[in-house]
C-alpha cells in the first residue's frame, strides 16, 4: 500500500473516532449550524497563518476557537437571534477568508480547503490529528458526566452543582478544535456532515448516550474506509466520497425494520 | 413566621426582592424552610411562585435581600417537566445514574420508593406524564437530599395519581426526614399533605398552618370565598382515599396531615 494511502486512512480514522462522540453532542444540542459557522472560518485561519507565518494547522485551530469565543460572547446579547448571528458569521468568515487569500496573493488550492484533500494528509498532519484528538477525547472522558447533565437539562445540572456556562464553553471549544483538525479530511464545506451524519445514524441503534457516541465513531470509521475505497477504485474525490458513504449507512440503518423505537 | 420552629432551618430568605424590567415580581419575601417539614407555596397564576423557587435554587439572583443556606445543603430538584430531546437516547436506568455515583441497588430502592420499579429498562421517551414525574422524583431522591424541591409535582397526573403522589411525598418526608418545598396550583389536594403554607402574590400574603391560612382574610380575598370554602370543606373530609385502581387505601398506609400539625 502506498504511503499516502496509509496516511489518509490513519488521518481519516483518527478524525472519525473523535468526531463520533462530539458529533453526538452536536446532534443532541442542535449545534449543527454552530459547527458549520466555525468550519467556514477555517479559510480565514489559513490566511492568518500565512500572514503571521505560523503553522497552518495551528492558525486554523486558533481561528476556530477564537470565533467560538466571539459567538459565545455575542449570544449573550438579545438583539439578533442566534441563527441569524450564525448565518452572518458563517458567510462573513468564509468571504473574509476568500478576500484575505486574494489580497495576500497566497497560492492555495482552494478546492482542497473547501472539499478536503484526504489523500494529501502528511505525517505532520497526523501529528496534529492525533495530538488534538487524544487531548479532546481525554477532556471528553473527564467531563462526560457534567456534559451529559447539561445536555439533559441545564437547570437541573446547575442545581446539582455543575458549572453550566463553563462546561458549555468547553464543549464549544472542543468542537472548534475537532473542526479545525478535521478540515484536512473533508474540507470546510463538508465537516459538519462528518460530525452529524454518523451520530444521527448511530441514534437508530443506540439506547444510551454512550452507545450512540461509540456507534457514531464506528460508523464514521466505516465511512472513511468506504470513502477511501471509492476514491481509490473509481477515482472520485475522497472527501465527498466519505460523506456519500456515511449517507448510505445512515439511509441503510433507518431502512431497517423497526423493532422498538428507543 | 408566626410560630416557633422545632426543626432546624435549611434555608432562610430575608427581604428578597426581584424585578423583571418594570415588574416587581418578588417583593420583600421572607420565609424559612425547615428540615422534616413540607412547605407549599400557593398563589394565583403569575404571582411569582416559580420565580421564588428559582431564586431559592440559585437559578436567579435577587436584586436585594439575603438568602442563607445551611452549608453543604444538598438539594434534590424535581423540575416541572423535563423535555429530553428525542435525539438523545436515554433509558430510565441511565437517566437515574446521572444523579450521582450510585449503584444498582440504590437505583432499585429509589424506583421502589416511588412505585416505578418496572420502568428500569424503559426508554425515557415513552413514559406517561405520571411515570415521568415518578422518575424525576426518584432521581431527586437518589441524591439523598436535605431538601426536596418540587415544582408542581402533580402536573399532568390524573386526580387519583395526584393523591398518590402527595401521599408519596409525605411518606418520603417521614422516612427520610428531609425538608420539602412544593409549588402547587391546586388548592384542595395539597392542603391535606402539607405542614406549612406560604401564600404569595408577589409578596407573602399569609403563611402558616393550612387551617390558619385558609381562614386568613387575605387568602379569602386572593382565591375568593368559594376557593377557601372548598379548602375548608376538604381539610375535614379526607376520611378515605383511593389508589389508582379506585380501591380505598387502608388508614394506616396514608399519611394524615394532622399528625404533623405541630411541625412548623
Interface residues (C-beta under 8 A of the other chain):
Chain A: X27 X28 X29 X30 X145 X148 X149 X151 X152 X153 X155 X156 X158 X159 X160 X200 X203 X206 X207 X208 X209 X211 X212 X261 X262
Chain B: X57 X58 X59 X75 X77 X79 X82 X84 X85 X87 X88 X89 X90 X91 X94 X95 X98 X99 X100 X123 X125 X143 X149
